[in-house]
Amino acid sequence: MSNVGGVLFTIDIARCTGCYACSIACKDRASLPDEVDWLRVETHEGGTYPQTTLTYRVVHCFHCAHPACATACPSGAIDRDARGLIQIDAELCVACGACAEACPFHAVALGPQGFASKCDACTDETAAEWEPTCARACPTRALHYGSPEQDLPSGRIADPQFDDHGIGPAVRYLRRVR
């Protein structure tokens, strides 16, 4: 787990109910067209009857320490800003899709003309020390953006099933202690 600029996304999958409020708020804030999503909610089914499980995992750009999207970009459109967040310069994007193909989290969205965009960590809001729109919209408080030194909530552990693909995503998924 990496922490870019001293911050970290924490996603408590034990609290997420799959309501999509985070996704809708993100889409609204960024004025995204219907076919473009910067944040998605994945559904994971597990177990066997009668002990089945259903969990949700929020996925967006995690502003990785070693971003595969930036390495793959032939035009240099993807780079780290002064706060350590990975940003896409729309003026430099050549709409090749290499960044979307390279991201193991599928966090880069390609618009109708093929130009890349992604979660910008609500840079204006987080610079003002607000939580990003997705976290503020979450009715169960499953999303948080803040210090990685913060203690884990009671009864939670880091999700051992999360694959960080060795690129240092600034995210920590939490599960219930069993």
Secondary structure in CASP SS format (residue, H / E / C, confidence):
PFRMAT SS
TARGET T0000
AUTHOR 0000-0000-0000
METHOD secondary structure of the structure
MODEL  1
M C 1.00
S C 1.00
N C 1.00
V E 1.00
G C 1.00
G C 1.00
V E 1.00
L E 1.00
F E 1.00
T E 1.00
I E 1.00
D E 1.00
I C 1.00
A C 1.00
R C 1.00
C C 1.00
T C 1.00
G C 1.00
C C 1.00
Y C 1.00
A H 1.00
C H 1.00
S H 1.00
I H 1.00
A H 1.00
C H 1.00
K H 1.00
D H 1.00
R H 1.00
A H 1.00
S C 1.00
L C 1.00
P C 1.00
D C 1.00
E C 1.00
V C 1.00
D C 1.00
W C 1.00
L C 1.00
R E 1.00
V E 1.00
E E 1.00
T E 1.00
H E 1.00
E E 1.00
G E 1.00
G E 1.00
T E 1.00
Y C 1.00
P C 1.00
Q E 1.00
T E 1.00
T E 1.00
L E 1.00
T E 1.00
Y E 1.00
R E 1.00
V E 1.00
V E 1.00
H C 1.00
C C 1.00
F C 1.00
H C 1.00
C C 1.00
A C 1.00
H C 1.00
P C 1.00
A H 1.00
C H 1.00
A H 1.00
T H 1.00
A H 1.00
C C 1.00
P C 1.00
S C 1.00
G C 1.00
A C 1.00
I E 1.00
D E 1.00
R E 1.00
D C 1.00
A C 1.00
R C 1.00
G C 1.00
L C 1.00
I E 1.00
Q E 1.00
I E 1.00
D C 1.00
A C 1.00
E C 1.00
L C 1.00
C C 1.00
V C 1.00
A C 1.00
C C 1.00
G C 1.00
A H 1.00
C H 1.00
A H 1.00
E H 1.00
A H 1.00
C C 1.00
P C 1.00
F C 1.00
H C 1.00
A C 1.00
V C 1.00
A E 1.00
L E 1.00
G C 1.00
P C 1.00
Q C 1.00
G C 1.00
F C 1.00
A E 1.00
S E 1.00
K C 1.00
C C 1.00
D C 1.00
A C 1.00
C C 1.00
T H 1.00
D H 1.00
E H 1.00
T H 1.00
A H 1.00
A C 1.00
E C 1.00
W C 1.00
E C 1.00
P C 1.00
T H 1.00
C H 1.00
A H 1.00
R H 1.00
A H 1.00
C C 1.00
P C 1.00
T C 1.00
R C 1.00
A C 1.00
L E 1.00
H E 1.00
Y E 1.00
G E 1.00
S C 1.00
P C 1.00
E C 1.00
Q C 1.00
D C 1.00
L C 1.00
P C 1.00
S C 1.00
G C 1.00
R E 1.00
I E 1.00
A E 1.00
D C 1.00
P C 1.00
Q C 1.00
F C 1.00
D C 1.00
D C 1.00
H C 1.00
G C 1.00
I C 1.00
G C 1.00
P C 1.00
A C 1.00
V E 1.00
R E 1.00
Y E 1.00
L E 1.00
R E 1.00
R E 1.00
V C 1.00
R C 1.00
END
